Amino acid sequence: MTNSDLKLFVEFLLNKNYTIHSPVRKNGKIVIREITDSRKFSLIKERPLYSFKNFLLPDKKTLFSTTSDENKNGNDQKLIRKQVLFGITVFDLRAVSLLSQIFEKDPYFQDIISMTLFIGQSPIPEENSFYEKYEENILEHFKFDIFIESRGDQKDFRIFTGSKHGQKMLNEFGYDDFEHIEYAGAVPEEGLSDFHKKLKEKTKLSYGSKIWKDLGKKCLGCDKCTIVCPTCFCFKIYDENNIFNDSIARVRQWDSCFNSEFSEIAGGTKFLKTMEDRIYNWYSHKFVRIPDEYNLPGCVGCGRCADVCPAGINIKDEIFKIMKFKAKKPIAKMSKFKSKTLKKPRTKKLIYEKPI
């Protein structure tokens, strides 16, 4: 497929009434915008600053609303538009795989997924990205519809399909020069890589160490990292009253574990009291708790958090420190000490005075 073919394919999807979101270059930055004119479309190979997460897990979502007259379900299929996420890199495809596991039983997320056409692309190296090397065989662990692999001059592309829907779209477009990759599940047969197994153990062992004390002093708690992270999914739920039309809505909204009130419970008790506690909790969630629960790493290595951190914290550097961490030697067991016969302590006769 050529660049000209891609533009024609975009036009084809627009005629199918899809809303297309794709990376574009604006003011020197790569951002995601809606594509309405195929003639202006260009496949941007660079990773956008923000991920596609907001199009799958909106930052604010009304779950349902009610008035004195009627109830409305925020999950109404009629309100969900068909959309294409065009040019999603393997970093974000990996994030989609993880979020699909986490929100497997969430109807709001799954209904959006069912109305989304995923068109992925091979990434180019990014300054802060890490431990993700694109190879064709990793595609079998991602859910996608169409994947575009760049060739040498980036003017000619190799096309893969990952679903029957993707095949159908290409066939209707009149293009059949593609290879199909069968989905083999999000988790590889071998499970976590040796790297992530070691990182998980090292993260647990390093709790309370200088690594986290230093990060606790450096981190500002601004929560920018959780906003741009494609796998951060913490949220809060609250009720929103509207006195003008006598309605109430239950809302789900993004939240961040770096917020002071995040771990606060009734009575004002906070489980994450200090910045050291909060940043360890964030790393532990990525590299310990998610791997334990889903057998997948909670970080895709996109490096966005390092791009936006005002304190200059680079997760790649911190992972290197964690991997080098060595726990202090354990205290010797009592059996290694020579036993000595202890003298029987002298006892004094206690004299109790009678109460007056």
SVG drawing of the C-alpha trace seen along z (x, -y; Angstrom):
<svg xmlns="http://www.w3.org/2000/svg" viewBox="-42 -26 71 50">
<polyline fill="none" stroke="black" stroke-width="0.4" points="0.0,0.0 1.2,-3.5 0.6,-6.9 -1.9,-7.6 -3.7,-4.4 -3.8,-5.4 -5.5,-8.7 -8.1,-6.9 -8.6,-4.5 -9.2,-7.4 -11.7,-8.8 -13.4,-5.4 -13.7,-5.3 -15.1,-8.8 -17.8,-7.8 -18.6,-4.9 -19.4,-7.6 -16.5,-6.8 -15.0,-9.5 -11.2,-9.2 -8.7,-10.2 -5.0,-10.3 -1.7,-11.9 -1.1,-15.3 1.7,-17.8 0.6,-21.1 2.9,-23.9 5.9,-21.5 4.1,-18.8 2.4,-15.6 -1.2,-15.6 -4.3,-13.5 -7.0,-15.3 -10.1,-14.4 -9.4,-13.9 -12.1,-15.3 -10.2,-15.8 -8.4,-12.8 -6.4,-15.1 -4.6,-16.6 -4.0,-13.2 -0.5,-12.1 0.7,-9.1 2.7,-10.5 5.3,-8.0 6.2,-9.8 4.4,-9.0 1.8,-11.6 2.3,-13.3 -1.1,-12.0 -2.3,-8.4 -5.6,-7.3 -6.8,-6.4 -9.4,-9.2 -11.2,-7.8 -11.7,-4.5 -11.9,-5.5 -13.2,-9.1 -11.8,-11.5 -15.4,-12.1 -18.3,-9.7 -21.9,-9.9 -22.9,-6.4 -26.6,-7.2 -28.8,-10.1 -32.3,-10.5 -35.1,-13.0 -38.5,-12.9 -39.8,-11.9 -37.3,-9.5 -34.0,-7.5 -31.2,-7.6 -28.5,-5.0 -25.1,-6.6 -24.3,-3.4 -26.9,-3.9 -25.4,-2.5 -27.0,-5.3 -24.8,-7.8 -21.6,-6.0 -20.2,-7.0 -18.2,-4.6 -14.6,-5.7 -11.2,-4.8 -8.0,-5.2 -5.6,-5.6 -1.9,-5.2 -1.9,-3.8 1.7,-2.5 2.6,0.8 3.0,-1.0 -0.6,-2.1 -1.8,1.2 -0.2,2.9 -2.0,0.5 -5.3,1.3 -4.6,5.0 -4.1,4.3 -7.1,2.1 -9.2,4.7 -8.2,7.2 -8.9,4.7 -12.2,3.5 -13.3,6.9 -16.6,6.8 -17.2,3.1 -20.0,2.5 -19.2,-1.2 -15.6,-0.4 -16.5,2.7 -19.3,0.9 -16.8,-1.7 -14.3,1.0 -16.9,2.7 -17.5,-0.5 -13.8,-1.2 -11.6,-0.2 -8.0,0.0 -5.4,-0.7 -1.9,-0.3 1.5,-1.2 5.1,-0.3 6.9,-2.8 10.1,-4.7 12.6,-5.0 11.7,-7.7 14.2,-9.3 12.4,-8.2 10.8,-5.0 12.3,-1.6 12.1,2.2 9.8,2.3 11.3,3.5 8.9,3.9 8.9,7.4 6.2,8.9 5.5,11.8 4.4,9.5 1.4,8.5 -0.3,11.8 -0.7,10.6 -2.5,7.3 -6.1,6.8 -6.1,4.7 -8.0,4.6 -5.4,3.4 -1.7,2.8 0.6,0.8 4.3,1.7 6.6,-0.9 9.1,0.2 12.5,-1.4 11.5,-4.7 8.2,-4.9 6.3,-5.5 5.4,-1.9 3.7,0.1 3.1,3.7 -0.4,4.4 -1.6,7.0 -5.1,7.7 -5.9,8.9 -9.6,9.3 -12.4,10.3 -13.7,6.8 -10.3,5.5 -10.4,7.9 -13.9,6.9 -13.0,3.2 -10.0,3.8 -12.0,6.1 -14.8,3.5 -12.1,0.9 -10.8,3.2 -7.4,4.0 -6.4,7.7 -2.6,7.6 -2.5,8.2 -1.4,11.0 -3.6,12.1 -2.3,12.6 -4.4,14.7 -4.9,13.3 -3.1,15.6 -4.2,13.8 -2.8,10.8 -0.4,12.9 2.4,14.8 2.8,18.5 5.9,17.8 4.1,15.2 6.1,12.3 9.6,11.9 12.6,12.5 13.2,8.8 9.7,8.0 9.9,10.9 13.2,9.5 11.8,6.0 8.8,7.1 10.9,8.8 13.3,5.9 10.5,3.3 9.1,5.3 12.5,5.6 13.4,2.0 10.4,0.7 11.6,-1.9 15.0,-2.2 16.9,-5.4 15.4,-5.1 12.0,-6.0 13.1,-8.6 15.0,-10.5 12.0,-10.3 9.7,-11.4 11.8,-14.6 11.9,-15.2 8.3,-14.5 6.0,-17.4 2.8,-15.3 1.4,-17.3 -0.1,-14.0 1.0,-14.9 2.5,-11.4 -0.9,-9.7 -2.7,-11.9 -0.4,-11.0 0.1,-7.4 -1.9,-5.1 -2.3,-2.5 -3.3,-4.7 -7.0,-4.0 -7.8,-5.1 -11.1,-7.0 -13.6,-8.4 -17.4,-8.2 -19.6,-10.9 -23.2,-12.3 -23.7,-15.5 -26.9,-17.5 -28.5,-19.9 -30.9,-22.2 -32.1,-23.8 -33.7,-20.7 -34.1,-18.7 -31.8,-15.9 -28.9,-13.9 -26.2,-12.1 -23.7,-9.5 -20.3,-10.4 -17.0,-8.4 -14.0,-10.7 -10.2,-10.1 -8.4,-10.4 -4.7,-10.1 -3.0,-8.3 -0.7,-11.3 -3.6,-13.5 -3.5,-14.0 -7.1,-12.9 -6.8,-9.8 -6.3,-7.4 -8.4,-9.3 -11.2,-7.4 -13.9,-8.3 -12.5,-10.1 -9.7,-11.7 -7.2,-8.7 -4.9,-8.5 -3.1,-5.4 -0.6,-7.2 0.5,-10.0 3.7,-11.1 5.0,-11.7 7.4,-8.8 4.4,-6.5 2.5,-7.8 5.3,-7.4 6.2,-3.9 2.5,-3.0 2.5,-4.1 5.6,-2.1 4.4,0.9 1.1,0.8 2.8,0.8 5.5,3.4 4.1,5.6 0.3,5.6 -0.7,5.5 1.8,8.3 0.6,10.4 -3.1,10.0 -2.9,10.0 0.5,11.5 1.2,8.4 3.4,5.4 1.5,2.3 3.9,0.1 4.3,0.2 7.6,-1.8 6.3,-4.7 8.2,-7.2 5.5,-9.9 5.7,-10.3 9.4,-11.4 8.4,-13.8 6.0,-15.8 7.6,-15.5 8.5,-19.1 10.9,-17.6 12.9,-15.7 12.1,-12.2 12.8,-9.6 11.1,-6.3 13.8,-4.6 16.6,-5.8 14.6,-4.8 13.9,-1.3 17.7,-1.0 18.2,-1.9 15.6,0.6 17.2,3.4 20.6,2.6 19.1,2.6 20.6,5.0 18.9,5.7 20.9,5.6 22.2,9.0 19.7,10.6 20.4,10.9 22.1,14.1 20.0,16.9 20.1,17.7 21.3,21.2 24.7,19.8 25.4,18.4 26.9,20.6 24.4,21.3 25.4,20.3 24.0,21.5 22.1,18.7 22.3,18.3 19.0,18.4 18.0,14.9 17.6,14.1 14.1,13.5 13.1,11.1 10.3,11.7 7.5,9.2 5.8,7.7 2.3,6.5 0.9,3.9 -2.7,4.3 -5.0,1.5 -6.1,-0.9"/>
</svg>
